[in-house]
Amino acid sequence: MADAASQVLLGSGLTVLSQPLMYVKVLVQVGYEPLPPTLGRNVFGRQVYQLPGLFAYAKHIVKVDGRAGLFKGLTPRLCSSAIGTVVHSKVLQRYQEAEQAEPGSSKKEPVSSLEQVLKETSREMVARSAATLITHPFHVITLRCMVQFIGRETKYSGTLSAFTTIYREEGILGFFAGLIPRLLGDILSLWLCNMLAYLINTYALENGVSAMTEMKSYSQAVTGFFASMLTYPFVLVSNLMAVNNCGLAGGLLPYAPTYSSWLDCWSQLHREGNMSRGNSLFFRKVPAGKRYVWDERRFR
């Protein structure tokens, strides 16, 4: 119980600290660009037109809504973080209890490292999926609270009232908009990360070398970053579907058409070359072949 409480507190702290970053990221994912490109230099020193990065974008939000404006959607996100942590912990705890309750569990033969990785990854997948499923309504509300910045709406002004609004206008399914690509992205990212780490630790790093143990601990972080990059389109599509056609300016034309499904959203983003939109908040390049429309605060 103490471990779960400490995890909730740690997760809540990280959620608060990362809130401005997520806020900017979501607005960029939607395609909202309140500031025009400026002439700057890339990492190689060449002069290029760049879009405002994280700090310039955040400064604009502060200018419009004050510093508190950077924390719109924080309450439902904190709820999501806390509930998700507890659910994740409880599911893994159930697995451990079930394993210990099995007859002869203390005399089991040792399993291979691959079998152990497969078992642990499967359990982690179930735990994460359960947490995602239960907390997704809070995730939807968080995103919609943030996207309100675009049209200056106040439709989702509170967590409880947001639940009422979504249920009244969209029914139960409204709470799970964008759930499928989010689940798929999480599952693919988890399996890619763990299996790549296993392959690297088993075949690329030789045992018996003093520095290998430390390198193996880093391999999990490296493969996690690589997996998150590969599965980013699922995150983008999930977030766009969560706000699509919900009555907010950021979920309607000119920012987005009404998508018939998440696959429709995926295919349209792919055609437009926007599958990585919002993936980077630094050194943001101007989209090739598109022009900035000042009145709409976007590229087309």
N, C-alpha and C positions, 0 to 999 in steps of 0.2 A: 504493500500500500504506500509505503514511504517512497519507494522507487517511482511509482506512478505519479505521486504528487510532485516529486522533484522534476520528473520529465515534463509534467504539465507547466510548472513554473518556468523551466528553461525554454520550453517551446513558446510560451507566451511572451517571454522576453525577446526571443528571436523574431517573433511575429511582429512585435511593436517596432523593432529596429528596422525590419525589412519592409515595413508598410509603404514608405514613400517610394521605394524602388519598384514594388509591385504595382503601385498606383500608376506610375509613369509607364511601366511596361504594358499594362492593360490598355491605356489610352493609345499607345503606339500600335498595339496589336489591332485595335479597332480601325486604325488608319487616320486618327485625328492628329493633325500637325498644326498647332496654333502659331508656330513661328516659321518664317520662311527660311530657306537654305542660306547659308552664309559662306563666304570664301574663306577657306582655311587650308591647313596642310595635313596630309595624311602621314602615316608612320614612316614613309620614305622621304618626307620633306617636300613632296610635290603639292602644288596649289590645286585644290579641288573644291567643289561646292559640297558642303556637308550640312546635314540636318542637326538641329540642336541635340546635344547629348543629355544624359541623365540630369546633370546639375542645372543646365540652362532650362530644361523642361520643368524641373521642380521649382526653379526660381519663378517661372511664369505662373505656376499654380499658386505659389505663395503670394505673388502680386495680385492675383484675382481673389483668392479665398483666405489669405493669411496662412500662417504656419499650421493652424489646425486643419486647413484644407487638405494637407498632405495625408491626413489620417482618416479620410472618409472611407467607410466600409470596415473600419478596424474592429468594431464590436462583433459583427457576425463572423469575421475572420478569427477573432480570438475564441469565439464559441466553437468554431470548426476545429481549430487547433487543439483545444482542450478535450473536446469530445472524441476527436480522432485519436489522440494519444491514449486515452483511456480504453477505447474499443480495441485498438491495436494491441495494447498491453494485455488486455483480458483474453483475447483470442490466443495469443502465444502462451499465456498462462494455462489455458485449457488444454492446449496440446501437450505441455509439459506434465500436467497432472494426469492426463490420459496415458501418457507414456510410462509414467512411474507406477500407475495402477495396473499395468499389464502384468500378468503372472510371469515370473522369471525374467523380469526386466533387468535385474542386477546381473544375470548370468548370460546376457545376450552376447553373441559373437560380435567383435568389432567390424564395422562396415567400412567399405572403401571410401576414400576421400571424395570420389565422384558421387557415390550414393549419399554421402553426408551432405554435399552441396545441393543435390537435387531435393533431398528431404527438407533442408532448411529453407531453400528458395521457395518450395511449394507452400510451406507454412507461412512464410513471410508474404507470399502472394495472397493467400486467403486473408491474412490479418489486414494487409493494406487495402484489399478490395472491400472488406467489411467496413473499414473506417471511411473509405471514400464514399461508399454507398450511403452510409448513415449521415455523413456530414455534407453531402453534395448540396442540399437545399441552402445551407449557410454559405456555401461557395457561390451559388447563383446570386444570392442576395448581395454578397460582397462585391461581385463584379458589376451588378446593376447600380449599386450605390456609387461606384467609381465612375461608371460611364455617364452618369447624370451630369458630370462636369461639362460635357460637350454641349448639351442643350439647356444647361442651367435649370434642370428640372428638380423637383422635390418629391417625386412620386414614391421613392423608396427612402423615406426620411428616418425610419426606425425599423429595427429588426422584427418586432412583433407585427407592426402594421404592414411590413413587407410580406410577411407570411400570409396575412389576410388578403392583400392585393393580388398576389400571385394565385392563390387558391380561387379567388373570385373570378379572375380573368382567364386563367389557363387551366385550372383544375390541378389535380395531383401531379400530372405529367410535367407541369410547369416547373416544379421543384427539381426535376431531373433533366432539364435541358442541358445538352452537352455531356451527359454522363458517359455514354458509350465510348466516344473517342478518348475521354479522360481515363477510363478504366483500361482501355487497350494500350494507351501510352504508358501508363504506370506498369502494367504487366510486362510489356515488351522491354521497357527500360530496366526493370528488375532482373529479368532473365538474361538480357544482354550483358548487364553489368556483372552479375555473378558468374556467368559462364566464361566471359572473357577473362575475368580475374582468375578463375580456376585454371584456364588454359595457360595464362601467363605464368602463374605461380608454379604450375606443374611442369611445363615444358620449356619455358623461356628462362626461368631463373633456376640455377642449379643449387641443390642443397649442399650444405657444408661450408659455404662461404659466409664469413662473418657479417658482411653487409647485406646478405640476401634477406634476412628476416625483416629488416627495416624496409627494404625495397618492396617486399611482398605486402606490407601494410599500406604502402603508397599506391600499389597497383589497383586496389579497390577504389580509391578516390579518382584515379586517372580513368579507369574504365567506367566509373559512374558518370564522370563528365562527358566522356565520349558517347555513352548510351543516351544521356539526356539531350545531346546535340542531335542524334539520329532520330529521336522520338519527339523532338520539339513540334513538328507539324500537328501532332495529336493534341498537344497543349493549346496551340493556336486555334485549331478548329473547335475544340471544346469550349474555349472562352468565347469565341464568336457566336457559337450556337446558344450559349447561355444568355446572351443579350439580344439575339436576333429577334426582330419583330415583337418586342416586348413593350412597345409604346414609347421607347426612349429614342431620341434623335440619333444616338450612336449605334442603334440597332436597325436603322432604317436607311433608305436612300437619302443622300448620295453615298453614305459610308458603306452600306451593304444592302443588297437586295434581300428579299425574303427567300431564304433557302428552304427547299422542300425536305432536306435531310442533311445529316452531317457529311454524307458522301457528296452531295451536291455542293456543299460549302468547300469541301476538299478539292473537288475538280475545278471549281471556279478559281480558287486561290492558285492552284497549279497552273491554270491557263494564263493567269495574270502575272505569274512569277513572284507571288507574295508568300510562299510557303515558309519563309524565314523572317517574316515581318515581326519586329519586336524582339528578335533573338539577341540582338546586341544593342546596348544603349550607349555605346561609345564608338566614335569614328563611323557614324552612320552615313552611308553614301546616299546620294539622291538616286531614286529608282530610275533605271535606264529607260529612255524612251517616254518618260512621263513629265508633265509640267505641273508646277505648283499653282493651285487655284486659291487665291487669297480669300475670296468670299466664302468658300466651302471649307477652308482650312484643311486641305488634303491634296493628294496628287491624283491626277487622272490622265 
